[in-house]
């Protein structure tokens, strides 16, 4: 199955220029061939190519299917971007493939990178969505300040990766019992003590991700995988 992304497919019957180029120039698809298109809102459309044009490929929709995320809970990763932009791009790609509803780029007091090209990350997320055959687009948001994020209400399990003698060591995999979850991962310099106090006072639990010291992007991916493993066990 080959899937493309076209947010306005139901209204226009057209692929965007980027997707048209991939369809016609890279994959060399022709008129009459079948493709699948998602609008990123949970719908997958089966289509027949009417005009294979690298700038504006037109299609006929012959079927539509509504597909909900298979994991059945909301998963949010709030990550302070690393100094190395390539690592953040890797994280976005892999997190989307695994299954994440929202990725927030978080600004903390010790953040060494204050900005990141969200347009580049959004393109990576769309490509990963198509590659992994998902139909719900992962939201990429930010930069959002730590305090603003703390004030953003969330009713599920809330935690932050943190390891310090001031707090008992608690394993994320053991403390998380399923359901909606928001996970905060701090910068290379970690969260400041004041930020941790604010987070704890707002219902966030400091947790660890195994016995090794992990890079922030590794910790974020570990937490996403662990959340899915717990969710799978509950479903079964």
C-alpha positions as CSV (number, residue, x, y, z in Angstrom):
1,X,0.0,0.0,0.0
2,X,1.3,3.5,-0.9
3,X,-0.2,6.4,1.0
4,X,-0.1,10.1,0.4
5,X,-1.1,13.1,2.5
6,X,-3.6,15.6,1.2
7,X,-5.6,17.6,3.8
8,X,-8.1,18.9,1.3
9,X,-8.5,15.7,-0.7
10,X,-12.3,15.3,-0.1
11,X,-13.0,18.8,-1.3
12,X,-10.5,19.1,-4.2
13,X,-9.6,15.6,-5.4
14,X,-6.0,16.8,-5.8
15,X,-2.7,15.9,-4.2
16,X,-0.5,18.8,-3.0
17,X,2.5,19.7,-5.2
18,X,5.0,17.9,-2.9
19,X,2.9,14.7,-2.9
20,X,2.2,15.0,-6.6
21,X,5.9,15.2,-7.3
22,X,6.6,12.1,-5.2
23,X,3.8,10.2,-6.9
24,X,4.8,11.0,-10.4
25,X,8.5,11.8,-10.5
26,X,9.7,9.4,-7.7
27,X,7.3,6.5,-7.9
28,X,6.4,7.1,-11.6
29,X,2.8,6.3,-11.1
30,X,0.4,6.6,-14.0
31,X,-3.3,7.3,-14.8
32,X,-5.5,4.5,-13.7
33,X,-3.4,3.3,-10.9
34,X,-4.8,3.0,-7.4
35,X,-3.4,5.0,-4.4
36,X,-4.4,5.7,-0.9
37,X,-4.6,9.2,0.5
38,X,-5.2,10.4,4.1
39,X,-6.3,13.8,5.2
40,X,-4.5,13.5,8.5
41,X,-7.8,13.6,10.4
42,X,-8.3,9.8,10.6
43,X,-9.7,9.2,7.1
44,X,-8.1,7.1,4.4
45,X,-9.4,7.4,0.8
46,X,-8.9,4.8,-1.9
47,X,-8.4,6.7,-5.2
48,X,-7.7,6.2,-8.9
49,X,-5.3,8.6,-10.5
50,X,-7.0,10.6,-13.2
51,X,-4.1,12.9,-14.2
52,X,-0.6,12.1,-13.2
53,X,0.9,15.6,-13.1
54,X,4.0,16.2,-10.9
55,X,2.5,19.6,-9.8
56,X,-1.2,18.8,-9.4
57,X,-2.2,15.1,-9.6
58,X,-5.9,14.7,-9.7
59,X,-7.7,11.6,-8.4
60,X,-11.2,10.0,-8.2
61,X,-12.2,8.9,-4.7
62,X,-13.8,5.5,-4.9
63,X,-13.9,4.6,-1.1
64,X,-13.3,6.1,2.3
65,X,-12.5,4.5,5.6
66,X,-12.4,6.1,9.1
67,X,-9.5,4.8,11.1
68,X,-8.9,5.6,14.8
69,X,-5.4,5.4,16.4
70,X,-4.9,1.8,17.3
71,X,-3.4,2.6,20.7
72,X,-6.6,3.9,22.1
73,X,-5.2,6.6,24.5
74,X,-3.7,10.1,24.1
75,X,0.1,10.2,24.2
76,X,1.9,13.6,24.4
77,X,5.7,14.1,24.4
78,X,6.9,17.5,25.6
79,X,10.6,17.7,24.8
80,X,13.2,20.5,25.3
81,X,15.0,20.4,21.9
82,X,18.6,19.2,22.0
83,X,21.5,21.2,20.6
84,X,21.7,18.8,17.7
85,X,18.8,19.4,15.4
86,X,19.4,16.1,13.6
87,X,18.6,14.2,16.8
88,X,15.3,16.0,17.2
89,X,14.4,15.1,13.6
90,X,15.3,11.5,14.4
91,X,13.1,11.6,17.4
92,X,10.1,13.0,15.6
93,X,10.4,10.4,12.8
94,X,10.6,7.5,15.2
95,X,8.0,8.8,17.6
96,X,5.4,9.2,14.8
97,X,6.2,5.7,13.5
98,X,5.6,4.3,17.0
99,X,2.4,6.4,17.6
100,X,2.3,9.8,19.3
101,X,-0.6,12.2,19.3
102,X,1.3,15.4,20.1
103,X,4.9,16.5,20.3
104,X,5.5,19.8,22.0
105,X,8.9,21.6,21.8
106,X,9.4,23.0,25.3
107,X,11.5,25.9,26.4
108,X,13.0,25.4,29.9
109,X,15.3,27.7,31.9
110,X,18.3,25.6,31.0
111,X,17.5,25.0,27.4
112,X,20.5,25.5,25.1
113,X,18.4,25.6,21.9
114,X,15.5,28.1,22.0
115,X,14.2,27.6,18.5
116,X,13.8,24.8,15.9
117,X,12.3,24.7,12.5
118,X,8.9,23.3,13.1
119,X,8.1,23.3,9.3
120,X,10.9,20.8,8.8
121,X,9.7,18.7,11.7
122,X,6.2,18.7,10.3
123,X,7.4,17.4,6.9
124,X,9.3,14.6,8.7
125,X,6.1,13.8,10.7
126,X,4.0,13.6,7.6
127,X,6.5,11.4,5.8
128,X,6.6,9.1,8.9
129,X,2.8,9.0,9.1
130,X,2.6,7.9,5.5
131,X,5.4,5.4,5.8
132,X,3.8,3.8,8.9
133,X,0.3,3.9,7.3
134,X,-1.3,6.1,10.0
135,X,-4.2,8.4,9.2
136,X,-4.0,10.8,12.1
137,X,-1.4,13.5,11.8
138,X,0.8,14.0,14.9
139,X,0.6,17.6,16.0
140,X,4.0,19.4,16.3
141,X,3.7,22.5,18.5
142,X,6.1,25.0,19.9
143,X,8.2,26.5,21.1
144,X,6.1,26.5,24.3
145,X,7.5,27.8,27.6
146,X,7.7,25.4,30.5
147,X,5.3,27.5,32.6
148,X,2.8,27.8,29.8
149,X,2.8,24.0,29.4
150,X,2.3,23.4,33.1
151,X,-0.7,25.7,33.0
152,X,-2.1,23.7,30.0
153,X,-4.7,21.4,31.7
154,X,-4.3,17.6,31.1
155,X,-6.5,15.0,32.9
156,X,-4.3,11.9,32.4
157,X,-1.1,10.7,33.9
158,X,1.5,13.5,34.0
159,X,5.2,12.9,34.5
160,X,8.7,14.3,33.9
161,X,11.9,12.5,33.6
162,X,14.0,13.4,36.6
163,X,16.4,11.7,38.9
164,X,17.5,13.4,42.1
165,X,17.9,12.5,45.8
166,X,15.1,14.9,46.7
167,X,12.6,12.5,45.1
168,X,12.2,8.8,45.4
169,X,13.2,6.8,42.3
170,X,10.1,5.7,40.5
171,X,10.1,3.8,37.2
172,X,7.8,5.1,34.5
173,X,7.0,1.6,33.3
174,X,5.8,0.7,36.8
175,X,4.0,3.9,37.8
176,X,2.1,4.4,34.5
177,X,-1.1,2.3,34.6
178,X,-2.4,3.1,31.2
179,X,-4.7,5.8,29.8
180,X,-3.9,9.3,28.6
181,X,-0.3,10.3,29.4
182,X,1.8,13.4,29.0
183,X,5.6,13.0,29.4
184,X,8.0,15.9,29.9
185,X,11.7,15.5,29.0
186,X,14.1,18.3,29.9
187,X,17.1,19.7,28.2
188,X,20.7,18.5,28.3
189,X,21.2,20.5,31.5
190,X,18.0,18.9,33.0
191,X,15.1,20.7,34.6
192,X,16.0,23.2,37.2
193,X,15.0,22.4,40.8
194,X,12.5,25.2,40.7
195,X,10.9,23.8,37.6
196,X,10.6,20.3,39.2
197,X,8.9,21.8,42.3
198,X,6.4,23.7,40.1
199,X,5.8,20.5,38.1
200,X,5.3,18.4,41.2
201,X,2.9,21.0,42.7
202,X,0.9,20.7,39.5
203,X,0.5,16.9,39.6
204,X,3.5,15.8,37.6
205,X,5.4,12.7,38.9
206,X,9.2,12.6,38.6
207,X,10.1,9.2,37.0
208,X,13.1,7.4,35.6
209,X,13.4,5.5,32.3
210,X,15.5,2.5,33.3
211,X,19.0,2.2,34.9
212,X,21.0,4.0,32.3
213,X,21.7,7.7,31.7
214,X,19.9,8.5,28.4
215,X,20.2,11.3,26.0
216,X,17.0,13.3,26.0
217,X,15.8,12.0,22.6
218,X,16.4,8.5,23.7
219,X,14.5,9.0,27.0
220,X,11.6,10.5,25.0
221,X,11.5,7.5,22.6
222,X,11.9,5.0,25.5
223,X,8.9,6.6,27.3
224,X,6.7,6.4,24.2
225,X,7.6,2.7,23.6
226,X,7.0,1.9,27.3
227,X,3.6,3.6,27.2
228,X,2.6,1.5,24.2
229,X,3.8,-1.7,25.9
230,X,1.8,-0.9,29.0
231,X,-1.2,-0.1,26.8
232,X,-0.9,-3.3,24.9
233,X,-0.8,-5.4,28.0
234,X,-4.0,-3.7,29.3
235,X,-5.8,-4.3,26.0
236,X,-4.8,-8.0,26.1
